[in-house]
Amino acid sequence: MPKLSISRRTRTTPFTSRVMAGGVKALTVYNHMLLPAMFRSLEEDYWHLCEHVQVWDVACERQIQIQGEDAYRLVQLMTPRDLSTAQADQCFYVPLCDEDGGLINDPIAIHVAKDTWWLSIADSDVLLWAKGLATGLKLQVRITEADVWPIAVQGPKAETLMQRVFGDTVREIRFFRYKRLSFRGHEFIVARSGWSKQGGFEIYVDDAELGQALWDQLFAEGTDLQVGHGSPNLLERIESSLLSYGGDMDRRHTPLQCGLDKYCHLDRDLDSFSLAALRQQRATGVSERLVGLVVPKMPAWPQQLQLLLNEQAVGELGGHCVSARYDAWLGLAMVKTEALQRLQQQPESLMLVTELGRFVAKVTELPFDFAQLGLAERAR
């Protein structure tokens, strides 16, 4: 296998030494920073995440800090989601869109102070875009990449572990809300959030040395909980229909194509760059949209894939996997609307063409409804 060449351009994190000692087997680059991708195997990591608790180094979720009297105005200009009712302890999933409605990023926006917002970004250079907008509009803001390195604690035992380290107040944090909790006399922002559906928290570490001590404390307190190293898991995120910017959608796509309509308040009077374009797209309809694909009893994990309808290419695959839990291959794909309409009206089959053969792919809305799909669970 090719090796990843690590240099100053692939930035390490305060937790890289812990990750290396924890036996990381695969790394990727995300926002120019190292992101662990696997520790045991994808499937072993999946089951450990679903049954126990993991500590993740997600410092690659960089915090673009927008600070100043025009901070709110700039953040609102960047998203079609109405942020006017933002409360002091609230986190928002926000599609960031350009003047054509194209997705620039889909971060979590955190209102950390009266005149300060953090955008906890996916993998694209939001800082440069935000600086360009602020300069062009002559806004009174200062835009920086904050020295903040998130840790995620994920899994069904996450709340128990976090309670041991931060106290009972952890249990009071609601979903997509945060509290400032003390660790050795220093307050960290702790949010009930994270890139899995197994439950958990993200800790926004703004002191590297204390963050390392916190990492070690999480492992010390979680021995009986079978705490382990982990990372965002491909199998779990596909099953959970969690979208990955750059993998499932990018600047060519809009929120309306990705099923993110509920985060676009198009009928409100917002000062947002993308509002007019998205309203127009809503009126005319989208040319393609993101759907789920299922192939039961796939014999192996194919790597060369093409989507054909009547021998014509009709879509582009995003993330996909052979499920660890269900006896099926699962995929996310951007498929032409015309093809989806034809599939509803005519007895045609969408074919997944792979190096393993040709398979009929069932189209389903997201998130996956496994009970409705009637998929059998795999034997373990």
N, C-alpha and C positions, 0 to 999 in steps of 0.2 A: 504493500500500500504506500502511496506517496506520503511524505512527512510534511508537517506544517513547520515552516521556517519562522521562528519567533525572533523578532527584533523590536526596536523601539517603536516601530510603526504598528506592531501588534501589541498594544499596551497590556501590561499585566494589571492585577488588582491587588488590594490589600490581602486577599484571601487565596491568591494563586499558590502560595507555598502550602497552604492547608489542602487545597485541591490536589496538588501533585502528590503530597504525602498520602492522600486518601485513595490513590490508585486510579486516577482518571485515565481512561483508555482512548478517549477521543475529545478533541477540542475543535471549535470553529471560531470564526472571527465575526464579531457583531459590533457595529459602531467602532470599528478599528480596535476592538478590545477582545481578549480571550474569553470565550464562553465554553465551559464544559458541556459535552454532549452525551457522554456515556461513561459509566463506571464499571458495571458488571457486564451485562449485555443489555440491549434495548428491552428485551422481554423481562429479564430479571429486575432491571431498574423499574419497569412498569409495575410489576407485582409488589415490589417493596414500597413504592409510592402509594399504591392503592390500599395497602394493608398496615403500614407503619407510619413513619415520619422521616422526612429528608430535609437537609439543609442545603440550599442552593446558593452558589455564587452567581448572582445576576447583576453584578456591578456594571455590566455592559448596558443595562438600562440607564443610559445617561440622563441626568437631570438638566434640561435646558431651563435656566433660571431667567425669568423675565421680571424685572424689578423697576419700579418707578411709577409716576403718576398716570402714565398711559398703558400700564401693564395689562389691565383688564381689557382695554380697547383693542390692543394688539392680539391678545389670545382670542377674543371674540371674532375679530376679522379673519382669523385663520381657520375657524370651524363653523359649520352650519348648525351646531348644537347651541341652544340658548343657555348661557352661563349666568344670566342676570340674577338667578336665585341662589347662586353658590353660597353655601354656608362654610363657616370657618374650619369644619372638620371633614369636609367632603372631598371625595375623589370622583372624577368624571372620566369615562371612556369617551374620547373625542376624535372623530375623524378630522384630520387636518386636510383642507382641500384648496387647490389653486383656483384661479378665475374660471377655469373650464370645468370645475367640479372634480378634477383628478386628485386621487389620494396622494398626499405627500408623506403621510405617516398616520398612525392611529395610536397615539400615546394615552396614558393616564394623566389627566391634568389635576394638579393638587393645589388648592388655594391655601398656601402656607402662611400668608400674612396679608394685611390690608392691601399692600401694594406689591405683593410678590406672588408669582405663580411658578410652579415647577411643571414642566412637561416631561414625563418619564417615557422616553421615546423608544419606538421600535428602530429597526436598522435603516436609517437614512439621515442625511445631514440637515436636520431641522435648524440647527444653530445658524448656518449660513443663510438659509431662506428667511428666518426671522430677522436677522441683521439687515438683510437687503430690504425687507418690508419697512422696518423701522427707519432706516436711513432715507428711503424714498419718500416716506410719509412724514418725515421729520418728527417722529414721536419721541416723547420724553421717557425713554426706557434705557436700561442697561441690560444687555443680554450676554450671559456667560454660561459656561458649562460648570455647574456647581461641583465642588469636591464632596460628592455624595455617592456612596457605593452600596446599593441595596443588597440585602440578604433576604432570601425567601425561605420560609419554613412551611412545608407543604405535606399534606397527608392527613388521614383521619385522627392521628394522635397529636397533631400540631398544636391544638389548643391546650392540651395537657402540658406539653413541653413548654410552651410559651408562658403558661401560668406559673410554672416552677421558676422561670427566670425573671419575669416581670411582675408577678403578683396577680391577684384575682381580677384587677381592672381589665385585664386582657379579655375576659369573657364578656365584657360590656360593649366591646367594639362591634358595631354593626357592619354589614357587608358594604364595602366601598366607603367606609368611614375610617377615620384615624384618631388616635389619641397620642399625646406626648407622654411617653413612659420612661421612667428613670432606670438607668443601669449604672451602678457605681457613681451615682451623683450627677450623671449626664443624661439629659433627655433626648431620646430618639423619637422621631415620628414612626409610629407603628400602625399599619393599615391592615384591615382584613381584606386581602386581595391576593393575587398571584396567578401565574399562568398554568393553572391546573383546575380541574373540577373536583379535586379531592378535599378541598378546604384548606385554609391556611392564612398566613400573614406575610407581609413584606415589611422589613425593618430598614428604614432609610438612614444608613450609617454615615454620619458626617464627621467622625473622628476615627482615623484609620487604626490607631493603636488600640483604642477602646473597642473598635469593631472586631479586631483579632481576638481580644479577650472575650468578647461576646460570643464569637464563633466557638471558641474552646469551651465556654460555659454551656452552650447549647448541647454540645456533645457529652460533657460531663454529667449534665442533668438528665440526659435521655438514654442512658445505657439500658435500663430495663424496658424502655419503649422501642428498642431496636432502632434507635436513630442511626441514620446513615447518610453518606454523601449522595447527592443526586443532582439533577439538572432538568430543565424542561424536556419532557419525554415525548418523542414523536408519536408513539403509539397512543399514549393517553390523550394527547392534544387532538389527534385526528378523531378518535372515538368521541371526544367531548365537543368536536366541531369548533375548536378555538382557532381563529384565523391567524395566519402568519404573514405580516407585511413583507413583500419581496418574494414570498413563496406562493401564496394563494392569490394575491392581488398586488398591484403596484400603481405607478402614476398613470398608467393607461386606463385605469378603472375608477369608477366613482362609488360612493357609498351605496347608491341605489342599485348598482349591479351586484353588490356584495351582501345584500340583505341587511344593511345597516340603516334602513329607513328610519327606524325609531330614534336614531341619534341625530336626525336632520329635521330641524323645526322650520320647515319651509313655509308654513303659513303664519309665521310670526315676523314682526318688523325688526329684523336683526341687521346690524352693520357687519355683514359677512361677505367676503370676496366671492364665495361660490354660490350664493343664494340664487342669483338669476339663472346661472347655468343649470343648477340642479332642478329648479322649477321647470325650466324648459324640457329637461330630460324626463321629468315626471309626466309632463303633458304628452310628450311624443312617444314615450316608452323606451326601454333599454334594448340595445342590440344584442346583448349577451348578459348572462348572469351566473352567479356562483351557485352550484348545486352539489349534492352528494351523489356518489356513485357506489354501488355495491355489486360485487361478484362473489356469490357464495361458493365455498369449497375450492378456493383458488389453491392449486397444488404447491405454489412457492411464491416468493415475492418477486414479481417481474420488474425489470429496470428500463426496458425499452417499450414505451407505451404510445399508442395513438388512438384517438377517438374518431370513429367513422360511422356515418349514417348513410346507407346506400352508397358505400365506398367513397364518400366525400368527408374530408376532415371538417369537424364541426365544433371542436373545442380544444382547450388547452388544460392539461393536468397541472394541478398544484401539488399539495402534500398528499401522500398516499402511503399505505402500509398494509401488511397482512395483520389483522387484528390479533392481539394477544388473548383477548377474552372470547371473541366470537369467531366462528368458523367461516371467515369471509375476508376478502380484500375490500378495503375502504379507500375511497379517494374523494378529493375535493377538486372540482373542475369548473372552469369558466366556459359555458356552453352557449352557442348562438341561440337566441330566443326563437328564431324561426325553426330550428331543429327541435327544440323543446315542444313547440306547438304541434309540429308534425307527429312527434311521438305520442302526443295525447289524442290525436285525431285519426291516426292510421296504424295498422298493425305492423309497424316496423320495429327493428331492434337497433339499439345503440351498441356498436361493437367496440370492445377494447382489444386492440391488436397488439400482441406482445411477442417476445422471443419464445414464450412458452406455448403460444397458440392464440386462437381467437376466442373471445368470451363475450357473452351477452351481459351488458352492464345495466343494472336497474338504476333508474334515476329517482332520487328522493330529495325532498326538501330538507334543509338544515334547520336545527340540529338533527342528527340521526335519531330516529325513534326505533330502537332495536326490537322492542316488543311488537310494534306494528309490522316491522320487516320480517318478523318470524325467524330471526337468526338463532341458531343453536350455539350454546356456549361450548368452548373447547374443553376437552378433558385435560386436567393438569397432572 
